[in-house]
């Protein structure tokens, strides 16, 4: 990753995390697991970009948050993708009472499928995806130390 790309990613993550009050390291962990930091990643299911957003979900969030949808092609732009992905993840955190493992599972499999499984009582409370993201998140938190304090001072954000 070039220094310019790293800066764009960091700026997008920090701006969106501050605006939506989501831990930026959790957003970073989602991006790592979803796309391995490849802005033009496209999944077999059709999810696009750093945070692997499905076009219909991105359209809904874009219309609500930005009052417009300019098309699927913008999902490969890091700032745009991170903004929409963070807004969507914040919705899921709110819907699942800030239980990150449930919000992450819904982010991965979709809230409808998760809710169906929860209602039928056949969900164990965790998923392989949520465990991978939370493992990455915990690694980031553990190694973050000094940089975390520096970011708090420089950007005056709540981490």
C-alpha positions as CSV (number, residue, x, y, z in Angstrom):
1,X,0.0,0.0,0.0
2,X,1.4,3.4,-0.9
3,X,1.8,6.1,1.7
4,X,-0.9,8.1,-0.2
5,X,-3.3,5.2,0.0
6,X,-2.6,4.7,3.6
7,X,-3.3,8.3,4.3
8,X,-6.6,8.2,2.4
9,X,-7.7,5.1,4.3
10,X,-6.6,6.5,7.7
11,X,-8.4,9.8,7.0
12,X,-11.6,8.1,5.9
13,X,-11.6,5.7,8.9
14,X,-10.9,8.5,11.4
15,X,-13.4,10.9,10.0
16,X,-16.2,8.3,9.7
17,X,-15.4,6.8,13.1
18,X,-15.6,10.1,14.8
19,X,-18.8,11.1,13.0
20,X,-20.6,7.8,13.7
21,X,-19.0,7.3,17.1
22,X,-17.5,3.9,16.1
23,X,-14.1,2.6,17.2
24,X,-11.8,3.3,14.3
25,X,-9.8,0.2,15.1
26,X,-12.9,-1.9,14.7
27,X,-13.5,-0.3,11.3
28,X,-9.9,-1.1,10.4
29,X,-10.4,-4.7,11.5
30,X,-13.5,-5.0,9.3
31,X,-11.7,-3.6,6.3
32,X,-8.8,-6.0,6.8
33,X,-11.1,-9.0,7.0
34,X,-13.5,-7.9,4.2
35,X,-11.1,-6.7,1.5
36,X,-7.5,-7.0,2.7
37,X,-7.3,-3.3,2.1
38,X,-8.1,-3.6,-1.7
39,X,-10.4,-0.8,-2.7
40,X,-11.5,-2.5,-5.9
41,X,-12.3,-5.9,-4.3
42,X,-15.5,-7.5,-5.5
43,X,-16.8,-10.6,-3.8
44,X,-18.5,-13.6,-5.5
45,X,-21.8,-12.3,-3.9
46,X,-21.3,-8.9,-5.5
47,X,-20.1,-6.9,-2.5
48,X,-17.7,-4.0,-3.5
49,X,-14.8,-2.1,-2.1
50,X,-12.9,-1.9,1.2
51,X,-15.9,-2.6,3.4
52,X,-17.5,-5.0,0.9
53,X,-20.9,-3.3,0.6
54,X,-23.7,-4.9,-1.4
55,X,-25.0,-2.3,-3.9
56,X,-28.6,-2.2,-2.6
57,X,-27.3,-1.7,1.0
58,X,-25.0,1.0,-0.2
59,X,-27.7,2.7,-2.1
60,X,-30.0,2.7,0.9
61,X,-27.3,4.1,3.2
62,X,-26.2,6.7,0.6
63,X,-29.7,8.0,0.1
64,X,-30.2,8.3,3.9
65,X,-26.8,9.7,4.8
66,X,-25.9,11.7,1.7
67,X,-29.3,12.4,0.2
68,X,-28.2,10.9,-3.1
69,X,-27.0,7.8,-4.8
70,X,-24.6,8.3,-7.6
71,X,-24.1,4.7,-8.6
72,X,-22.3,1.5,-7.8
73,X,-19.1,2.7,-9.4
74,X,-18.3,5.0,-6.5
75,X,-18.0,2.1,-4.1
76,X,-14.4,1.5,-5.1
77,X,-13.5,5.0,-3.8
78,X,-12.1,4.5,-0.3
79,X,-13.6,7.6,1.4
80,X,-17.1,6.9,0.0
81,X,-17.0,3.2,0.8
82,X,-15.7,3.7,4.4
83,X,-18.3,6.4,5.0
84,X,-21.2,4.2,3.9
85,X,-19.7,1.1,5.5
86,X,-19.2,2.8,8.9
87,X,-22.8,4.3,8.8
88,X,-24.1,0.8,8.1
89,X,-22.1,-0.8,10.8
90,X,-23.2,1.9,13.3
91,X,-26.9,1.0,12.4
92,X,-26.2,-2.6,13.1
93,X,-24.5,-1.8,16.4
94,X,-27.6,0.3,17.4
95,X,-29.9,-2.5,16.3
96,X,-28.1,-5.1,18.3
97,X,-27.6,-3.1,21.5
98,X,-23.9,-2.4,20.8
99,X,-23.1,-6.2,20.9
100,X,-20.2,-6.2,18.4
101,X,-20.3,-9.9,17.7
102,X,-24.0,-9.7,16.6
103,X,-23.5,-6.5,14.6
104,X,-20.5,-8.1,12.9
105,X,-22.4,-11.2,12.1
106,X,-25.3,-9.2,10.7
107,X,-22.7,-7.2,8.6
108,X,-21.4,-10.4,7.2
109,X,-24.5,-12.5,6.6
110,X,-27.2,-9.8,6.6
111,X,-29.5,-8.8,9.4
112,X,-32.5,-10.6,7.9
113,X,-30.7,-14.0,8.0
114,X,-29.3,-13.3,11.5
115,X,-32.7,-12.3,12.8
116,X,-34.3,-15.4,11.4
117,X,-31.7,-17.6,13.1
118,X,-32.0,-15.7,16.4
119,X,-35.8,-16.0,16.3
120,X,-35.6,-19.8,15.6
121,X,-33.0,-20.1,18.5
122,X,-30.4,-21.8,16.3
123,X,-27.7,-19.2,16.5
124,X,-24.8,-19.8,18.9
125,X,-24.1,-16.2,19.6
126,X,-21.0,-15.9,17.5
127,X,-19.8,-16.6,14.0
128,X,-16.4,-17.4,12.5
129,X,-16.5,-14.0,10.8
130,X,-17.2,-12.0,14.0
131,X,-14.5,-14.0,15.8
132,X,-11.9,-13.2,13.0
133,X,-12.7,-9.5,13.1
134,X,-12.7,-9.3,16.9
135,X,-9.4,-11.2,16.9
136,X,-7.9,-8.7,14.5
137,X,-9.4,-5.9,16.5
138,X,-7.9,-7.2,19.7
139,X,-4.5,-7.5,18.0
140,X,-4.8,-3.8,16.9
141,X,-5.8,-2.7,20.4
142,X,-3.0,-4.5,22.0
143,X,-0.4,-3.1,19.6
144,X,-1.8,0.3,19.3
145,X,-0.7,1.8,22.6
146,X,1.3,5.0,21.8
147,X,-0.3,5.6,18.5
148,X,-3.8,5.4,20.0
149,X,-2.9,8.2,22.5
150,X,-1.3,10.2,19.7
151,X,-4.4,10.0,17.6
152,X,-6.6,11.0,20.5
153,X,-4.5,14.1,20.9
154,X,-4.1,15.0,17.3
155,X,-7.6,14.4,16.1
156,X,-9.5,14.9,19.4
157,X,-11.6,11.8,18.8
158,X,-13.1,9.4,21.3
159,X,-11.5,6.0,20.7
